[in-house]
Amino acid sequence: MSAPEIIPGLSRIAPRYDALLCDVWGVIHNGREAFPGVVDCLRAFRRQGVVLLLSNAPRPSGPIRAQLASLGVPPDAFDTIVTSGDLTRSLLAEKSAGRAFKLHHVGPDRDLPLFEGLAVERVPLTEAEAIVCTGPFDDTKEGPDDYRSYWSAALARRLPFYCANPDLVVQRGDDLIYCAGALAQSYEAQGGEVVYLGKPHLPVYDFVAARLAEVAGRTIPPAKWLAIGDGLKTDILGATRAGIDALLITGGIHETELSAPAGAPDLAKIEAAFAAQSLKAVAATRRLVW
């Protein structure tokens, strides 16, 4: 397995690709503001191909567009967005065909747009047919250990757990906060059934292929896709499983693990992490710049 190339910017490898599958949180912004240079980079790539933002956000793509604009990422920086929320809505639409589907939502109220327009009924855990988790109720202070006893009734009833954000943690400013994926892993470890809707799980890439064809007006083969992300267990693992080239951003959630003291990518650390987790990427850089 060849080592990833440490590159100064995307322009070094961009001519090889027709589409970017670009992660959002940790690559484009840190939850508070866009990273310097990232908007210009995405605009530059759009002159040659399609920019699809691929996010494990548990909300449909509409609210994500609004959030990006508020963080300084204008609509002309990308072509389309695919979120875990989009996949979750597709699943819930199937489950609620012809009837109201009773679900128990675990997550903050800001994620309620996930259910708008769907024939679902949010009910207490004791009445639910399934759990839909978008994260902790309060991600500023809660994590998986706070929910171990909460799941007891659901585990006894063998309720399926739909994870609408497979991320384990994300970076908010300088802090790391738990996501739905961490709660899902805890539920699964206690014997529960989990359906993960997003990276690194393969169904999301079928969804991506259809969206790219819709935007480009033609089929773009996966060999011409470049997945960009900072998460080893989501972005890079997903690309590895799907056989897609990847660009690792080391300035995100793994910065302390994968960087030299000055902040630049540390190739030896990256190679060790990749070997331990059977991952691969064609290149690595600290931030997404052109």
N, C-alpha and C positions, 0 to 999 in steps of 0.2 A: 504494500500500500504506500503510495507516494505521499510525502509530507505536503501540507498546504503551503502555498507561497505567501509570504508576508508582503502585502502590497500597500502602497501609499494611498491609493484611492481606486474607486470602481473603474475608472477609465482604462486601467491596465488590462482588465479582462472583459469589459463590456462588449466589445465587438463580437464575442463568441455567442451572444445570447439575443433572443427576440422577446423575452418576457422576464420580468422580475417578480418573484413572490416574496414580498418584503414584509417582515414582521414590523410591528408598530411600536409597542411599548419596550423601551430599552434600545431601540435602533433609531426610531424617528424622534421620540421624545422620552422624557423621564417622568411623565405624569404632571409636570409643572410647566415645561417649555420645550420647544423643539431644539434639538442639538444644532450647533452652528454648522452650516454648509450642507445639511441634509436636504433641504428644499431645492437648492441649486443642483444637487446631485441627481435627484429624482427627475427634475425638469430636463436635465441634460440627457438622461437615458430615454426619456419619452420621445426625443427626436429620432430615435432609431427603433423603439419597441414599446411594449405595453408594460405599465407599472400596475400590478395588482397588489394591494395591501392585504396581507393574510394575517388575521388577528385571532387570537383565542379569546377575545372579549366576548362576554356572555350577553351582549346586546346586539340587535340587528344593525346593519351597516349605516342606516340613516343617522342615528345619534352619534355614531363614531365620526361621521363627517363633520358634524357640528363641534364635537370635542376637538378634532384636529384643527379646525379653523380657529378655535379659541386659543390653541397653543401655538399658533403661528404657521400652520401648514395649510396653504390655500388649495382650493380644488384643482388647480392646474398642475399640482405636483404629482398627481396619480390619475389613473383611468378608472379604477373600480376597486371595491372592497369586498372581501369575503370574510365573514366572522363566524366564530363558533355559535353565536346567537342565530345566524342565518340557518346553520345546520340544525340547531335545536328547534327552531320554528318549523322547519320542514318535517322533522320527526313528530312534533306535537300535532301538526296538521294531519298527519297520517293517523295518529292515535285517536284524534277527535272526530274523525270522519263519521258523520251521521249522529253524533251524540256529544255531550259535554264530558270531557276527560277530566277526572278529578286528580289534581296534583297538589303536593305540598312543596311550596317554594322555600328554600333556604338561601338567603342572600339579602343584600341591602335593597331598599326601595328604589334606588337609582336604576336598578336592573328591570323594573317592572315593564318597560317598553317591550321586553322580550315576549310578553303575552298579549299585547294589544292586537285586537282583530281576530284572535283565535278562539275557538269554541272550547275553552278550558275553564275549570272552576278551581280556584285556589282554596284548599280546605286544610283543617288540622291534620297532623300526621296520622291520627287514628282513623281518619276517613279516606285517606289518599290511596290511589292506585299506583302511584310512583312518586319519587322525590325528584325535583328539578333543582339542582344546586348551581348557583351562580357565584358563590363565595361565602365567607362567613357573614353573619348579620352585621358585625362590626369589625371590619378588617384592620382597624387601627389598633386593636388589642386582642383579637381572638385568633386562635389557630386550631389545628386538628385535635389537640388534647382537650379542648373545651367542649368537644362534641361526642366524645366516646360514649357517654351515657345517654346522650340525646338520641342516638341511633337505635337504642335497645328495642323499642316498639316496632320500628321499621324492619330490623333484622329478624325479629320474631315472626313478622308477617311476610318476610321474604320480598319486600318491596324493591323493585328495580330503582337504581339511582342513576339519573341522567346528569352527567357532568357537563355543564355548559361552558366550562373554561378549564381545559386540562392543565393549564399552567400551575406549577406548584407555588412559585412566588413571583412577584414582579417588583421592580424598583420604583418607588415613589420618592422623588428627590434623592436623598441619601439613604433612605430606609428601604428595607425589604419587607413586603407584606404578603401574607398567605392568600392563596387563591383557591378556587373550588377543587382543583386537582389534588391539593394536599388533603382536603376533607374526603375526597373520593378514595384516595389511597387508604385512608384510615377505615372507611366503610368496607372496602374490599378486604383489607387485612382481617377484619372481624367476620368475614364469611359472606359479605353482601355481594350482590350482582351490580356491576357498574358498566354503563355505556358511556364511553368517552367521545365527545363531539368536538373534534378539532385536532390540531397537531399534538403528537406525532402519529396519529392514527390514520391509516390509509384512505378511508372514505372521503376525507376532506379533499384529497387531491383529485378525485373524480369530479367533485363539485367545482374545483378550480379549473379543471380542463374545460368543462362546459362554459364557465364564465369567460375564460380567455377566448374561446371560439366565438362567443357572442360579441365580445368587445372588438376583437380583431377582424371578424368576418371570415375567419379561416381557422383551421386547426393548427395550433402551434405544438409541435411534438415536444415531449418532456426533455428531450436532449437539448432543446434550445431554451429551457427554463433555468434560472438561477435563483435558488432560495437564499434569502439573506436573513440572518437572525442571530440573537445573542444567547438563546437558550439551548444548552447541550441536549437536554432531555425532551425538548419539544421541537424547535426549529431544525437543529442539526440531525437529531435522531429521525425525525420525520422525513427529511430529505434523503438520509442514508437508506431508510427502509424503502422509499419510493424510487430510488435510483436516480435522484436529481442532484445536479451539482449544487454546492452550497458555498456561501461566503460567511465565515464566522466573524461576528462583531464582538471583540473582546472587551469593549468598554461598558458592557451592560452588567447583567447579574453575576457574571463570573469574573469580573475585572480583577479582584484580589487573587483569584486562583490562576489566571492565565496571563498575567502581565508581569513585565519586568518592573523594577522599582520606579523607573521614570514613567511608567504607564503604557509603554509600547508592548505589543504582543510578544510573548515569550514562546518561541517555537518549541523549545524542549518541554515546557509545561503543557502546551497544546497537544503535542504528540503523545505525551504520557496520558493525558485525559482521554484522547481519542482511542488509544490502545486499550485502556481499561474498559471503555464502553462500546468498543467496536464501531466507532464513528469515522466519518471521513468528510473532508471539505477540500475544495480546490484552492481556497485562499483564506486569509485572515487579515483583518485590519482593525484598528482601535475604534474608529468612528466611520460612519457611512458618509464619505465625501467623494467628490469626483476626481 
